[in-house]
């Protein structure tokens, strides 16, 4: 699973792009929010609905990773 955030005028050879890949094969959720200060927040994670993980006392759970890439040279650069 992945998502990309692109400038409106981005194409194969120009424009800024942020790409996010979730290193997980199960149900997931991805979202983007714009704040009142015109900043963006991207989030990716395990789908919270119906997800349970029981831990014994002292146990641990490691969340899956999100790998991020950036290009200011369009889709070719992000590839």
N, C-alpha and C positions, 0 to 999 in steps of 0.2 A: 504494500500500500504506500502511496505517495501523494503529495500535493505540491503545486507550485504557485507562488505569488509572482505576478509579472506586472511590469509597468504597462499602462494602456497601449503604448505604441511599440512594445517589444515585438520582435519578429525573430527570424532565424539568425540574424547577424547583429542586431542592436537591441539595447534595452537591458534594464536590470531585472534579474530573476533570482528568487530564492526558492530552492527545492528542498523538500523534507521527505525522508523515507523512514517509515516505521519498521523496525526490525522485529516483526512479530507476524505470525500467520493466523491468529485468531481474530475474533470480532474486535473492531477498533472504532474510535471516534476521532475525527479531525474537525477543528473549527478555527475560524479567524474572527476576531473582534476589532472594531475600530473604536478608539476612546474619544472622549469629548475634546482631547488635545490633538486629535488627528494622527494618533500613532496606532500601529497594528500589533496585535498579539496573536500568534499562531500557537495552537496546542494540538498535540496528538497523544493518544493514550489508549489503554484497554477500555473497551466499552463497559461503562460502570453498571448498566442494567443487567442483572442476573449474574454478575461476576462475584465469586466468593473465593477466598483463599484462607484456610484455617492455619494458624501458626501455633505451634506449641510454645510455651514460655521460653524465651530466649531464642526463638526461631527468627528467621529472616526471609524477606521476599525481595528479590531484585527485579526492578521494573525493566521492561524492554527499552532499548535505545532508540533514539531518533537521530538519524544522520542528516546533516544539513549541508547543502552546497550553495554557492553564490556565483553568479556571473554577471558582468556588465557588458557582455558580448552576445546577448541573446540566447536563443535555444541551442545553437551550436556550441556555445561556450559552456552551457550547463550539461550538455551531453558528455 
